[in-house]
Structure formats: C-alpha cells, structure tokens
C-alpha cells in the first residue's frame, strides 16, 4: 500500500479535517480512481484499527464492524472521479459516514 512514513504524514496533515482531506492526500499516491479507492479504504481500516477515528451519520455514532464499514463505503463510492465531485461526495447523504478524530484528552473533533 503506502509506507508507514507516508501514512503518518497523511494522518498528521488531515487530523481534524474531513474524509475529503484523506482522499486528497491519498490521491497523490495512486494513478487511477480504483487505486485511490483501494488506498482510501486501506487507510480508513488502519485508522479504525488504531482507534484514531470514530464514524457517525446524522449525529449517531456508527457501531458497524470494520469490515461492515469498508463494505458500506465500497458499495456507496461513486463509479468514477467525476461523481466524487472533488471530494464533495464525502459531505453528501450518499456517503456512509462522517469522521470524528480522537484528540488528546479524549476530545472528539467531529467533521
């Protein structure tokens, strides 16, 4: 996938931001839309496993397993880059979840 150094760079620079920021940084590491989706899902899985983030929808914390989360995103992703609309898709009802970053002291920074 991507190196640990690159992953840490992406986390550092997107902490506190929306999923579109992660997509933006991942986009620099992939040639095709499908490659970007795969890298995004890989990073999402890693962030959930490391408990760096929480996911919610319409004010409700999601209790999906990591595999359910990845499946829901995979199914919901637009067919192509054009329909992702420069990351706007991550803020629409079609996106399965929004992101909350676990901050020091237990604070959750919701986007």
Secondary structure, 3 states (H helix, E strand, C coil): CCCHHHHHHHHHHHCCCCHHHHHHHHHCCCCCHHHHHHHHHHHHHHHHHCCCEEEEECCEECCCCHHHHHHHHHHHCCCCHHHHHHHHHHHCCCCCCEEEEECHHHCEEEC
